[in-house]
Amino acid sequence: NAPKAQDPEEVQNAGFARAMALTGQEFLDSVKSVAEIWLPARTIVEKTIAERFQVHSSGRILRFTEFCPWQEHLWELEEKLKLQGQLLFVLFEDAAHHSWRVQCVGVQGRKFQNRKSLLWSGLRDAELSRVSGIPGGVFVHASGFIGGNQSYDGALQMAVRSMEG
């Protein structure tokens, strides 16, 4: 039996229906992400900024106690609070590796430019600990935008020394 010819309009309508379903799901996923992740993150960033002097007396280092997309919220809140450019480092736990990360705050609108980079770029493990004088060193990325330490106190010291250095 020869295959039955399909009506071009039916083929087009079926394709359109599949495209609508796909686009509709993408839209719903985007709305869900904004409602469940993006908007709650702003509250987390506001709280973290308010508590910054509990992390370090300079008020220039933040500590996130839970994951959230923070950069754009941080820049917007800095402007609102008249803190533009003052915040330099963000600390957060890397639970998967049982360690802490210290990440530089970037310059708004400039990818790959930090307000203040971490010292010790490209060093790892024992060499990082030896050169920095901070026990528990894990790594500092070659560009200096992020680093890690086995402890919170070590990550905080990496930020403080980089800020002062």
N, C-alpha and C positions, 0 to 999 in steps of 0.2 A: 504494500500500500504506500502510495506517495504521500509525503507530509501535506497536511492541509494548509493552504495559504491563509495567513492571518490578515485581518483587516488593519491597515496602517493606523487608522484612528484608534482602534482598540489597543494596539501596541503602544501608541503615544500616550493614551490615557493611563495605561498600566504603569508606564515609566514615570509619568507625572505623579501618580499616587505613591509610588515608592520614594520619589524625591521629596514629596511633602512629608511622609512619615519620618524620613531621615532628618530633614531640616527641623521638623517639629521636635524630635528627640534632642537634637543639638541645642535648640532654644531652651527646652526644659532643663537640660543639664546645666546650661549657663546660668539660668535664673536660680536654680538650686544651689550652685556654687556661690553665687553672690549672697544669697540669703543665709546659707549655712556656714560659709567660711569667710568670705570677704568682709561682710558687715560686722560680724562678731569680732573679727581681728582688730578693727578700729578701737573697740573698747579695751582689748588686751594691750594695744600699743599705748593708749591714753594712760592706763593704769601703770604700765611699765615706766613711762616718762615721769609720771607723778612720783614714783618710788625711786628715781635714779640716785638721789642723794643717800639712800640706804645701801647702795652698791659701792659708791666711792664718793668722797667728799667733794670732788670736782663737779659732780653731776654730769659728767661727759660719757659715762659708761652705763649701758642699760643691761639688765638681766631679764631675759624672757623665761618664765617658768612653764610655758606651754608653747607649742608650735603655732605659728601663724604667719601669713604673708605680711611683712611689716614695713618694707621700704617705702612704698608710696604713701601709706598712712603716716609714717614718720615724717616725711617731707611736708605733708599737708599740715600735720599738727605742729611741727616746728614753726611754720609760718604763722599759724593761728596763735601760738603761744609766744611768738617773737623770740624763738630760739634758733633761728636759721644758722646752720653751720657749727653749732656748739656741740652736738652729740657726735662722738667719734667711733665708739665701739659698741658692739652688741655681743653679749654672752648668752649661750644656750646650751642645754645638755644634748649630747649625741647618745641617746639611750642605746642605740644599736651597737655602739662601740664602747659603751661604759666610760665615756670621757666627756670633756667639755670643749666647745668651740668658742673662738673669739673671732668675730667678723667685723671688718671695717665698714663704717657707713660710707657709702659712695657719694660722690658729688652728683646732685640732681641734674638729670639731663645729659650726663656724661658717663657712658658705659666705661667700665674698667678704670675709673679714676677714683681713688680713695681720698677722703678728707685727710686721713693720716694712715699710713700703711704700718703694718707690723714690722718690727725689726726682725732680723734673722731669716730673711727670705731664702727659701729652698732648703733649710736645715730640717733634719728629722731626728727623732728618738734621742739616743745618748749624746750625739753631737749637739743637738739643739739644747738639751739640758746643760751640757758643759759650757757652751758658749754664752747662753743667756744667764746662767746661774740660777735657773728656775727648775726645780726637780719635776719630773713627770712629763717632760716635753714629748709631744707626739709628732707634730710637723708644723711648718709654716709654708704655705704655697709659694712657689717661685715669684709670684707677683706681689706677695705680701698682703693679699686681701683677706685671707682666712688662715687660721691656725688652730691647733688643738693641744690640749694638755689632759693628763689623766685625772686632774682634779679641778674643781671650781676655783679654788684658791690659786692654783697654777695658771689657769686661764685668765683670771683677774690680774695677776701679776704681769702676765704678758701684755695685757692691755695698758696697764698703768705704766710700765717701763717704756712701751712704745709711744705712749702719749707724752711722756716726759723726755724721751730721747730725741 
